[in-house]
Each structure stands twice: as C-alpha cells, then as structure tokens.
Amino acid sequence: MNWVQHSLLIVEDDPALHKVVGLLAEAHGFRTVLAGTCESGIRDARAHRPDAAIVDLGLPDRDGICFIESVRTWSNMPIIVLSARAVDTQLSAFDAGADDFVVKPFSSPELFARVKALIRRTACDPPESGDSPGGIFIDTGKRVARRWDGAQVRLTPLEHRILEILARHPDRVVVHQRLLQEVWGTEQADMRALRLYVMSLRRKLERDPSRPVQILTESGVGYRLASDAPQL
C-alpha cells in the first residue's frame, strides 16, 4: 500500500506538537492536513475527506470528543485519539466512535503503525455478516454488532477484530498473546490497551458489563466468547 497516496488530518492545538506530528506523518509518507481547533478540524474533515485523523481531546473551542461524534454522523474513517487523559476519558472516546487511543508521551513508530493498520483494515473490510456464538450478530461490512436486546451498536475496527477472533473460537480461550499478535501484529503490544478494548466491547454488548456472560475473562490467560450465554 502506497502511503503517499493517503492523507492524514491532525487536530491538535499545541503548535509545537502540531508541527512535530505533522513532520513525523510526512516522514511516514502521508499528506497532512493540520487543524488547531475542533471546528476547523470538522470543516477540514468534510472538505478534504482524509483517510484517517489524529485528534487531541483538549482543544480550545470544544472537546475532541465533539469532533469524533460529529465525524461519526457521516464517516467511518479511522480516528486515533492522541491524548494524556485518564482511562475513563479513553472509554468515553471509544463510546463516541474513536478507533484507537495513544497516550502521550508517544512512540512515533507505534503511533503510525497503528494509523496504517487501521487504514488497511478499513480498506479491506469484507461486506459479510452473520451470527457469532452467544447470539451476537456481527455485520462485518458496517462494523456493527447486535447486543443482548437486539439493538445495534457500532464497533471500532479494533473492537470488531477482537470480537471476530473470539467468535472464530467459541467456548475456547484465546490467549492474550494470540490476540495481541492478530490485532496489533506483535505480542509486545500494550496489554492495557487490550483490556480497555474488551471493557469497551462489554459496555456495548453486555447487559451488565460488570458481570459479563458473553465475553468472559480467563484470569491471567485470555478471553472466551460463550456460545451458551443466556439471551436476556
């Protein structure tokens, strides 16, 4: 995949960081569009239709989550949050429709590896759908799933990938290392990120996320999707 053909919107109000991230993006082969506020970011997203966006949450006019929510009304382009905020804010970003969350200070190779992986997955999503064990319905093409009450929820590319992997192995434990390898391409990926994505999936799909019956934890080993989960 020729990355010079892909454009990246960077929404960041810190001028120094804005410049650094822009230069790093160009070094990784991206064309860049730079915005310093939420409103200008939304306008640039509509005007330029970038292949992905990196957005800070602490913007001067509106919170970066407003950017995510606005873009999600018309686009499924990958959105990566780049922020130093706490875990609860990360989950709010996922709920709003963010696809990934990178914590400041960040590693440039890791950040752009994630950006490229998200663009690849978005480009290659097959238009298929079907039921998975546990009664969860997954629409692969639209990256949505049906939860316990029949309502559909949108999944980020990484949430969808995790759920898809678990669904391929019903009632079997998928170990942490395998999930990290298949989702992030390395067993050295951040275990904390995996836990956050599983928490987000449970918040979207379980009736009581604190007492999951579908996406189960095998302590110290991995996760399992239950095929006999009660349909409440």
Buried (B, 14 or more C-beta within 10 A) or exposed (E): EEBEEBBBBBBBBEEEBBEEBBEBBEEBBBBBBBBBBBBBBBEBBEEBEBBBBBBBBEBEEBBBBBBBBBBBEEBBBBBBBBBEBEEEBBBBBBBBBBBBBBBEEBEBEBBBBBBBBBBEBBEEBEEEBEEBBBBBBBBBEBBBBBBBEEEEBBBBBBBBBBBBBBBEBBEEBBBBBBBBBBBBEEEEBEEEBBBBBBBBBBBBBBBEBEEBBBBBBEEEEBBBBBBEBEEE
